[in-house]
Amino acid sequence: MAISLSKGQKIDLTKTNPGLTKVLVGLGWDTNKYDGGNDFDLDTSVFLLDENGKAASEADFIFYNNLVGGNGSVEHTGDNRTGEGSGDDEVIKVNLSQVPASISKIAFTITIHDAEARSQNFGQVSNAYVRILNEDSNSELIRYDLGEDFSIETAVVVGELYRHGAEWKFNAIGSGYQGGLGSLVKDYGLDV
C-alpha cells in the first residue's frame, strides 16, 4: 500500500524497499474549465542536481526536448499535451543504481507552457500529484497530492529524490514559482 505524504515530509525509499533500483515517477493533473480560450499544456521537467542544488550543464535538464539524462539513468517518456483522462499525465523512469555519483538530487517540476501569454496559472489546475512506483511490480510506493491552492504561480517544484548515504529518499516539496520554467532553470544554475 502506498504511503501518502504531506508537504515537507521526507521518507525513505530504498531502505524500506530493499533491492529497489528502478522506479517510475508519475505526475498528473487536471485543468479547470475557464473562458480564456486557450488550451493548457503542462510539462514535467527534471533537474539533476549536485550537492549545491545546481545542474552542472544543460544535459542535466530533462524535458520534452531532452528526454534522457544522467548517462541514461533518467528518462522522460514523452510530452502529454492535453493532460486529459485519468492516470499519470507524464512519467519519468529512474534507474537509481545507475544515477551518476555526482548527482545528489533529482528535482521533479511541473510548469505551464506559455503561461504568461495565455494568462494561465496553477490556480486553474487541480488534482496535481506525484507518485513513485516500483517499475518491476508497478506497485505504488509513495504518493504526494498537491492540495495547495496556487493562485499566481506558473511553475511548481513537486518533489525531489535525494541521496542519504547509500540510500535514496523522497522529499515532498510543493513550492510554487512565478516566471515559469525560465525561473526554475535560472534557480538551478543554468542559462535560459
N, C-alpha and C positions, 0 to 999 in steps of 0.2 A: 504494500500500500504506500502511496506517495506521501511524503511529508510536505505539508503546506506551510510556507514561510510568510512572515510579515516583513515589512520594510525594515532594513537594517539588520536583519537576522543573518547569522552565519552558521553554516552547517558543514560537517564532514561529508565528503562524497566517496572517496576511495577507501577510507578507513572503515566505514560502516558497510561497504560493499567490496569485500576483498576480491582481488582479481579483476576488478572493473578497469577496462582500458579504453573501450570505445563507447562514446556517448553521443546521443542526438540531442541538440538543444533546439526545441521547438518554440517558436514565437507566434503569437496570434493576437488578433484584434478585430473589432467591428467598428464601422464608422456610422455615426448617427446621421439621419436624414437632415439635410439643410438645404436652403434655397440658393446657395451660391452658384449653382450651375456647373461646377467643376467636379470631376471625379477625384477621389482620393487615391494616392499611390504612396503607401507606406513602405519603407525599406528597412531591412535589417542590415546593420554593418557590424563588423567585428574588428577590434583593435588588439593586436598582440603587443603587450607592453613589457618593458624591462622593470627592474626593481624600483626605478624612479617614476613609474607610471607613464612613461613615454614610449612611443613607437620609434624604432630605430630607423625605419625607412618606409617608403610608400608600399613596399612589399608586405609590411605588417598591417596594412589596412585592407580588410577583406570585405567586398561589397559586390553589387551586381556586375561591375566591370572588371573585377579581380576576384575570381571565385575561390582561389586556393592560396594558402599561405602557410608559414611555419614549416617549410620543407615538405608540404603535403599533409601535415598533421591536422589542418583545419580546412574544411571545405564547405562553402556556401552552396546549397543545392539549387539555387536559382531564384530569380525575382518573381514574386506574385504581384501582378499589377492591380488586382482588384480587392483582394482580401475577402472575397465573398465565400460563403459557405462555412461549415463548421470545421473544426480541427485546426492544425497548425497552418499558418499562412506562409511562413518561411522556416526552413530547417537548416541548421549548421551541424555538420559532422565533425567530431573532435576525437582524435586518437591521442589520449592523454599520455601514453607511453612514448609517443613519437614527437611531442612538442619539444622544440629545441630548449636546452638548458638556460639560454639567455632570456627566455620568455618567463616572466614571473606571474603575469596576469593575462587573462583573456576577457576583454570587456565586450558585452553584448549591448547594442543600442538599436533603437527604432527611431527613424526620422520620417518626416512628411516631405515628400518630393515637391519642390516648388511651392512650399507652404506660404511664403510671403506673397508671391504673385497670385496665388489662388485664395488668399485670405482664409487659410486653414490653420488649425492648431489642435493640440491634444485635448482640448475641451470638447471637441467634436468626435472624439474616439472613445469607445467604451470596450469593456471586457478584454483589455490588454493583459497578456500574461506571458510568462516564460516557464518552460518545463524542461526537465532533464530526464532523458530515458536511457536505459541500458540498450545499446544498439543491438546486442545479440538476442536479448529476450523481448525487446520492445516494451518492457515494463517501465512505467513512470516512477521515478525515484523522488524527484523534488518538483514542486510547483510553487510559483510565486505569482499571485494575481495582483496587478497594479490597481488597487482600488482607489488610489488617489485621484482627485479631480484636478487635472492640469488644465489651466484655463488659457494661458497665452503661450505656453511652451510649444516648440516645433521639433524638439528632439528629446529623447529620454534615454538615459543610461539605465538599462533594466537590471543588470547584474553582472557579476564577474566570477569566473572560475579563477582560483589563485592557488599557488603552491604554498604549502605549510610543511616545511621539511621535505620528506619524501611523499607526502600525501597531497591530494587536491581537495579544496573546499569550495563552497559556493557562497557568495555574499549577495543578498537581495538588496539592491541599491535604490532603484526607483527615483532617481534625481532628474528633474526636468531642466531643459536648457532653452533659451531663446537663441535665435540665429541659426537654427537647423544644423545640418551636417557640417557646414563650414566652421561653426564654433566648436564642435566636437573635434574636428580634425586639428584645429589650432591648439586646443587644450591638450591633445595627445601628442603635441610636438611636431606636427607635420605642416608643410606649407600647402595652402589651398591652391 
